[in-house]
Amino acid sequence: MSSGSARIAALGGALLSAMLLAPHAAAQGCAACRNSAEQSGNAGAINTAILVLLFPTLCIFAGIVYRAYRHR
């Protein structure tokens, strides 16, 4: 593994750890939406929808950062 790949892997691991260790940051959202979802029983569906919408966004962002890092 080259030193550039090792740096990217270490940075990715650090970012993933930071996201997993900060649940309070991931739990923030619109209070009215959260209350409405809890009352209707769709809280699980809203959480799943958030993750489904977050995944492609993070992939696109990671791709842009990778390309910018690679072509600097």
CNS distance restraints for C-alpha pairs under 8 A (distance, minus, plus):
assign (resid   1 and name CA) (resid   5 and name CA) 6.21 0.50 0.50
assign (resid   1 and name CA) (resid   6 and name CA) 6.44 0.50 0.50
assign (resid   2 and name CA) (resid   6 and name CA) 6.21 0.50 0.50
assign (resid   3 and name CA) (resid   7 and name CA) 6.15 0.50 0.50
assign (resid   4 and name CA) (resid   8 and name CA) 6.30 0.50 0.50
assign (resid   5 and name CA) (resid   9 and name CA) 6.05 0.50 0.50
assign (resid   6 and name CA) (resid  10 and name CA) 6.02 0.50 0.50
assign (resid   7 and name CA) (resid  11 and name CA) 6.03 0.50 0.50
assign (resid   8 and name CA) (resid  12 and name CA) 5.99 0.50 0.50
assign (resid   9 and name CA) (resid  13 and name CA) 6.05 0.50 0.50
assign (resid  10 and name CA) (resid  14 and name CA) 6.11 0.50 0.50
assign (resid  11 and name CA) (resid  15 and name CA) 6.15 0.50 0.50
assign (resid  12 and name CA) (resid  16 and name CA) 6.07 0.50 0.50
assign (resid  13 and name CA) (resid  17 and name CA) 6.06 0.50 0.50
assign (resid  14 and name CA) (resid  18 and name CA) 6.13 0.50 0.50
assign (resid  15 and name CA) (resid  19 and name CA) 6.22 0.50 0.50
assign (resid  16 and name CA) (resid  20 and name CA) 6.18 0.50 0.50
assign (resid  17 and name CA) (resid  21 and name CA) 5.97 0.50 0.50
assign (resid  18 and name CA) (resid  22 and name CA) 6.25 0.50 0.50
assign (resid  19 and name CA) (resid  23 and name CA) 7.41 0.50 0.50
assign (resid  19 and name CA) (resid  26 and name CA) 7.96 0.50 0.50
assign (resid  22 and name CA) (resid  26 and name CA) 6.97 0.50 0.50
assign (resid  23 and name CA) (resid  27 and name CA) 6.20 0.50 0.50
assign (resid  24 and name CA) (resid  28 and name CA) 6.77 0.50 0.50
assign (resid  29 and name CA) (resid  33 and name CA) 7.80 0.50 0.50
assign (resid  29 and name CA) (resid  34 and name CA) 7.25 0.50 0.50
assign (resid  30 and name CA) (resid  34 and name CA) 6.22 0.50 0.50
assign (resid  31 and name CA) (resid  35 and name CA) 6.07 0.50 0.50
assign (resid  32 and name CA) (resid  36 and name CA) 6.05 0.50 0.50
assign (resid  33 and name CA) (resid  37 and name CA) 6.08 0.50 0.50
assign (resid  34 and name CA) (resid  38 and name CA) 6.15 0.50 0.50
assign (resid  34 and name CA) (resid  43 and name CA) 7.19 0.50 0.50
assign (resid  35 and name CA) (resid  39 and name CA) 6.18 0.50 0.50
assign (resid  36 and name CA) (resid  40 and name CA) 6.29 0.50 0.50
assign (resid  37 and name CA) (resid  41 and name CA) 5.98 0.50 0.50
assign (resid  37 and name CA) (resid  42 and name CA) 4.95 0.50 0.50
assign (resid  37 and name CA) (resid  43 and name CA) 4.94 0.50 0.50
assign (resid  37 and name CA) (resid  46 and name CA) 7.19 0.50 0.50
assign (resid  38 and name CA) (resid  42 and name CA) 6.15 0.50 0.50
assign (resid  38 and name CA) (resid  43 and name CA) 5.17 0.50 0.50
assign (resid  42 and name CA) (resid  46 and name CA) 6.28 0.50 0.50
assign (resid  43 and name CA) (resid  47 and name CA) 6.29 0.50 0.50
assign (resid  44 and name CA) (resid  48 and name CA) 6.23 0.50 0.50
assign (resid  45 and name CA) (resid  49 and name CA) 6.08 0.50 0.50
assign (resid  46 and name CA) (resid  50 and name CA) 6.17 0.50 0.50
assign (resid  47 and name CA) (resid  51 and name CA) 6.44 0.50 0.50
assign (resid  48 and name CA) (resid  52 and name CA) 6.16 0.50 0.50
assign (resid  49 and name CA) (resid  53 and name CA) 6.13 0.50 0.50
assign (resid  50 and name CA) (resid  54 and name CA) 5.98 0.50 0.50
assign (resid  51 and name CA) (resid  55 and name CA) 6.15 0.50 0.50
assign (resid  52 and name CA) (resid  56 and name CA) 7.55 0.50 0.50
assign (resid  53 and name CA) (resid  57 and name CA) 6.90 0.50 0.50
assign (resid  54 and name CA) (resid  58 and name CA) 6.16 0.50 0.50
assign (resid  55 and name CA) (resid  59 and name CA) 6.26 0.50 0.50
assign (resid  56 and name CA) (resid  60 and name CA) 6.15 0.50 0.50
assign (resid  57 and name CA) (resid  61 and name CA) 6.17 0.50 0.50
assign (resid  58 and name CA) (resid  62 and name CA) 5.96 0.50 0.50
assign (resid  59 and name CA) (resid  63 and name CA) 6.10 0.50 0.50
assign (resid  60 and name CA) (resid  64 and name CA) 6.28 0.50 0.50
assign (resid  61 and name CA) (resid  65 and name CA) 6.23 0.50 0.50
assign (resid  62 and name CA) (resid  66 and name CA) 5.99 0.50 0.50
assign (resid  63 and name CA) (resid  67 and name CA) 6.12 0.50 0.50
assign (resid  64 and name CA) (resid  68 and name CA) 6.09 0.50 0.50
assign (resid  65 and name CA) (resid  69 and name CA) 6.01 0.50 0.50
assign (resid  66 and name CA) (resid  70 and name CA) 5.98 0.50 0.50
assign (resid  67 and name CA) (resid  71 and name CA) 6.02 0.50 0.50
assign (resid  68 and name CA) (resid  72 and name CA) 6.01 0.50 0.50
